[in-house]
């Protein structure tokens, strides 16, 4: 059983939080918006994954793909949370290979799905709707990261931005694939 004081530290009661190895800052700082949106994105992807596992057990490969994306999002969040200049582990950040993997998956699923020619109203399937919601949250996370990058000149996070942009495209395609 977890210790209450290990979870409830009361350190954030004054409206401040800290980055990994960094100073305490107001929770209204743009970095926390970006981190919160990436966290929410992972949670919504978790809901999508759970609905796929429950409704489409034969599509375990898609649930596994979403799990790998959640792992990537942990690395995105870590990059955002580590103050600029701190050394990261060699394999800790988002790489060009991660982005290439998303592009390869986009191409693969595009071959298997007929894309709509008009605006899509999410909700043709439960799993597809959850993936569409994940896409919308991903776009918000991307916008929050753009704001953080431009306001704080943290251009070293550019690869994370590209990753989120590719991810939102892949999520759109996956939602259409699930609906078919």
C-alpha positions in Angstrom: 0.0 0.0 0.0 1.3 3.5 -0.8 2.2 6.0 1.8 -0.2 9.0 1.8 2.7 11.5 2.3 4.6 9.9 -0.5 1.7 10.8 -2.9 0.5 14.0 -1.2 3.6 16.1 -0.7 1.8 19.4 -0.4 4.7 21.1 -2.3 2.3 22.3 -5.0 -0.2 23.9 -2.6 1.3 27.3 -3.3 0.7 27.0 -7.1 4.3 26.1 -7.9 5.9 22.9 -9.2 9.3 21.8 -10.2 10.9 20.4 -13.4 13.3 17.5 -13.3 16.4 18.9 -11.5 15.2 22.5 -12.0 13.9 25.3 -9.9 10.3 25.7 -8.6 8.1 27.6 -11.0 4.5 28.8 -11.2 2.1 26.1 -12.5 0.9 28.7 -15.0 4.2 28.6 -16.9 3.9 27.4 -20.5 6.1 24.4 -19.8 3.4 22.9 -17.5 0.7 23.4 -20.2 2.8 21.4 -22.6 3.5 18.7 -20.0 -0.2 18.5 -19.0 -1.4 18.2 -22.5 1.1 15.4 -23.3 0.0 13.7 -20.1 -3.6 14.0 -21.1 -2.8 12.7 -24.6 -1.3 9.6 -23.1 -4.4 9.1 -20.9 -6.8 9.4 -23.9 -4.6 7.0 -25.9 -5.0 4.7 -22.9 -8.8 4.9 -23.2 -8.5 4.2 -27.0 -6.3 1.2 -26.3 -8.7 -0.1 -23.7 -11.7 0.2 -26.0 -9.8 -1.5 -28.8 -8.8 -4.4 -26.5 -12.4 -4.7 -25.3 -14.3 -4.2 -28.6 -11.8 -5.6 -31.1 -9.6 -8.2 -29.4 -8.3 -9.4 -32.8 -6.7 -5.9 -33.3 -4.1 -6.4 -30.5 -1.5 -5.0 -32.9 -3.2 -1.6 -32.8 -3.4 -1.7 -29.0 0.3 -2.6 -28.9 1.1 0.3 -31.3 -0.7 2.7 -28.9 1.3 1.3 -26.0 4.5 2.1 -27.9 3.2 5.6 -28.6 2.5 6.1 -24.8 6.2 5.1 -24.2 7.3 7.7 -26.7 5.1 10.3 -25.0 6.9 9.6 -21.7 10.1 10.5 -23.5 8.5 13.6 -25.0 7.4 14.7 -21.5 10.9 14.0 -20.1 12.5 16.1 -22.8 10.1 19.0 -22.0 10.6 18.6 -18.2 14.4 18.5 -18.3 15.8 22.1 -18.2 17.8 23.1 -21.2 21.5 22.2 -20.8 21.0 19.2 -18.6 22.6 16.1 -20.1 20.2 13.4 -21.1 20.8 9.7 -21.6 21.9 8.7 -25.0 18.6 7.0 -25.9 16.4 9.2 -23.8 14.9 11.6 -26.3 12.8 11.5 -29.4 14.9 10.6 -32.4 14.6 10.8 -36.2 14.0 7.1 -36.1 10.9 7.6 -33.9 9.5 10.1 -36.5 10.4 7.8 -39.4 8.5 5.0 -37.6 5.3 7.1 -37.4 5.6 8.0 -41.1 6.1 4.3 -42.0 2.9 3.5 -40.0 1.0 6.3 -41.7 1.9 4.9 -45.1 1.0 1.3 -44.0 -2.4 2.2 -42.7 -3.2 4.6 -45.5 -2.9 1.7 -47.9 -5.5 -0.2 -45.9 -8.1 2.6 -45.5 -10.3 4.6 -47.8 -10.0 8.2 -46.7 -13.2 10.3 -46.6 -13.6 13.1 -49.1 -15.5 15.3 -46.7 -15.4 16.5 -43.0 -15.5 13.6 -40.6 -17.8 13.6 -37.6 -16.2 11.4 -34.9 -18.3 8.7 -33.5 -18.8 6.1 -36.2 -17.2 3.6 -33.7 -16.3 3.9 -30.0 -12.7 3.0 -30.6 -12.4 5.4 -33.5 -14.0 8.2 -31.5 -11.4 7.7 -28.7 -8.6 7.8 -31.3 -10.2 11.0 -32.8 -10.2 12.5 -29.3 -6.6 11.6 -28.9 -5.9 13.3 -32.2 -7.6 16.5 -31.0 -5.6 16.4 -27.7 -2.4 15.8 -29.6 -3.1 18.9 -31.7 -3.6 20.9 -28.4 -0.3 19.4 -27.0 1.4 20.5 -30.2 0.1 24.0 -29.9 1.1 24.2 -26.3 4.6 23.0 -27.2 4.8 25.6 -30.0 3.9 28.3 -27.5 6.5 27.0 -25.0 9.2 26.8 -27.6 8.6 30.3 -28.9 8.1 32.0 -25.5 11.2 30.4 -23.8 13.4 29.9 -26.9 13.8 26.1 -26.3 14.3 25.2 -29.9 16.0 21.9 -28.8 12.5 20.6 -28.4 11.9 20.8 -32.1 12.0 17.1 -32.7 9.3 16.6 -30.1 7.2 19.1 -32.0 7.7 17.1 -35.3 6.8 13.9 -33.4 3.5 15.3 -32.2 2.6 16.6 -35.6 3.2 13.2 -37.2 1.4 11.5 -34.4 -1.7 13.6 -34.9 -1.7 12.5 -38.6 -1.3 8.9 -37.7 -4.1 9.1 -35.1 -6.4 10.5 -37.8 -5.6 7.7 -40.1 -6.0 5.1 -37.3 -9.4 6.4 -36.4 -10.6 6.0 -40.0 -9.0 2.5 -40.1 -10.8 1.5 -37.0 -14.1 2.8 -38.4 -13.8 0.5 -41.4 
